[in-house]
Structures are given as C-alpha cells and as structure tokens.
Amino acid sequence: MSIRWHTLPLRVRLVALGVIGLLVGFVIGGGVLVWALHMSLRHSVDAAAERTAADIVELLDAGELPDPIPTGRDFTIVQVFDTDGRFEHGSLGADPLVPLLRNDLWEQALDGRNFTVDGSRASLDGTLRATMARSGDHLVIVAVSEQEMSAVPKLTHGLAITFGALAAVVAVALWWAVGWTLRPVETARAKQRAFVADAAHELRSPLANMRTELEVAARIGAQDGLIEDLLTDVNRLSRMTEDLLLLARLDDARRPWRPGPVNLTELAGEVAADYSEARVPVELNVPDQSVELTADADGLHRILVNLLDNAVRHAETRVELGYRAQGDSVVLTVIDDGPGVPAAEREWVFDRFTRLDDSRDRDLGGTGLGLSIVAELVAAHRGTVRLADATPHGLRAEVTLPR
C-alpha cells in the first residue's frame, strides 16, 4: 500500500524533512572528511616509498648498497633490477622471481606514476603502493604496505554509526519540538473544525424552520403568524451572522482597533437606556464621579450589551449594571437574579456555541456566541472576565479592564 507524501501528518513531514536534510549534510560532510583522510594517507604512503627509492638510488650511485637492502620500515619491499629485467638485489622477503610491478607498467612508473599492487606479489596481505626510480643501469622498485589506509574504512564505519545515532537523537528531539510548536496550531485547527460544525448546526435549525413556514405559507396563504415567525428566524440569523463576522474580525490579526478615551458613565447610561422595555428592568449602580478609560468604544459597547443580553434572558426579576474604579483598572459588573451557572461550568461557557441545559431553548434568542465574544473582546483589551455567584442568588459577571 503506497503512502502519499501530502497525506502524511504535518508533524511527520516536518520531522522527516529535518532528518533527511541532516542526513544529507552528514553524508556530504562525512564524504569530504573520508576523501580528505584517504588522500592524505595515500600521499603519506607514496612519499614514504619515494623517499626510500631515493635513498637506495644514492647508495647505488655511491656503490655502497648493502645486501640484503635495509628498509627501516615494516612491510616495505625493495627490488633492484638491471635494465634487462634481471633481479640483482632485494630487501628481506623480496621475491627474486616475481617483480612487484608488471613489466608493462615499468615505463609508466619511470614517468613518475605510483601504482597500487596486490600484496600477493610480495607474499603479503592487503595492498601495496609501488614506485620506481632509475640509477644508471639499475631500476629500483619500492613498495610500501597500505596498512595505514585501514584508518579510512574504520573512520567510515565509525561515522556511519555516529551519524545514525545522531540522526535518531535529532529525530526524537525534532518530534518533541515540532509537536510542542504545532500544539497551538493543532488546537486552533480543532477549534476551527468545531466552530464550523457548530455554526452549520446552529444555522440549520432556523433555515429548516423558515423552509417549513414558507412551504406552509405557499399552501394555505401567508398569515400574520407565519410572517412573525419568519421575522423571528430572520432576526436570529442576522444576529448570528453579525456575531460570526465579529468573531472572524477578532480572530484576524489585522482587525481594525480604534482605542480612544471612553466616558464609562455616559456609555453605561446609554446602554442601560436601550433596555427600558426589556422583560426585566436594568438598574444602574454607578459612582457619582465619572470614570474614563482608554478602550475601543465599539468593543466596550458590545461587551456590555452581550453581558446584559445574557443577564436579561435568564433573570427572574432584575438586572444590575455597575462599575467601579480599582487602582489602575476599572471593574464592570452585570448581576442578575436568575438560576446562575454551576462553578464547574463557568470556564467553558465562554466557548463558542456553548449553551447550558437550562438555556438551550432557541426561542429565547441566544446564539451561543455572546459570552465567547465577550471573552475575545476582553482579551483584546488585555483584561479579564470571570463569573461568580451573586447575592442572594443569581450570577455576577465581572470584567476587569486596564484604565
């Protein structure tokens, strides 16, 4: 079963790319290191053979060449031939019958080229590096064992193990780091998917109602009751659309934000006046001295309206709107005498499309977005919002904003 790259999880793809890039770098770097060591050792062996050949040529020229020829170096073989190819002198272990270099290579060797020969030509294991020099009517062949070159495969093997271990460690570290980095992204994706699903669910109900009502109206003729029901659903859809657009703007880092001086006394009075005909009265409990703060006027207005809408929807007899200065902050309070919210549920009521069991009746007009909008707007003002019990019963919503 083939696996397509684009279908793999993002975390897997990022870690794979990181490890592959690391391994490519290791291979290139390790290859350069092994090649450099190989060339350095090869040059060292060739230089040793050439120095030995030069020393023997000097001894031949001086007529002082001993027999057998001393090499001063282990696994070094010396053969001296006349120009007709007859063996004349050699070091210990030199085979007088088998030249270190084949006859067809002698001319190239005299031109300064060095050759790798099989150690079996000198009854040795491994390979040898051979060179040739001329001394009058004598040809000197010197071969030095490449035992030093064994460091190259050892280094290659060691690098392979080291790079493999490092790649494994880096893969684990990348897996953790990428997971930690992507955790907010995954949370955001999950939140987005849930938001879309909830929005589709919430929009489906009023649309289904409107479709049914329109079908009934088409059969029996429009009636005032049907028109009123349609207007209710249309108004609810309008409110939900406005809430969704506001949340989209709040989620956008480029959202327009216009902070400026806001007179809280005037704003609270204007908002409370809009609820003069609400199902329960909205009372003002504000200090005599006016309070100003720097905020986005539209955002602050929406915070108060959403809190009051929620309070009026669930209050039994009254709702109270108040505020007070508290050091460098302002504390806004909205209190209702409704059923309240259990302490265990006060955190997640600020999630989008959240409704408690006793407030799921859509005829009450809620969209499940009001408190989530409050939370987003308060966060944008670098403030906090919390819910608490009211006295003697009910709910107290408290928003703290910096002045």
Helices and strands as residue ranges (DSSP letters): G 5-7, H 10-62, E 76-82, E 87-90, G 103-105, H 106-110, E 115-118, G 119-122, E 127-135, E 138-145, G 147-150, H 151-220, H 224-251, E 259-263, H 264-273, E 282-285, E 292-296, H 297-314, E 319-326, E 329-336, G 343-345, G 348-350, G 357-359, G 362-364, H 370-380, E 384-389, E 395-402
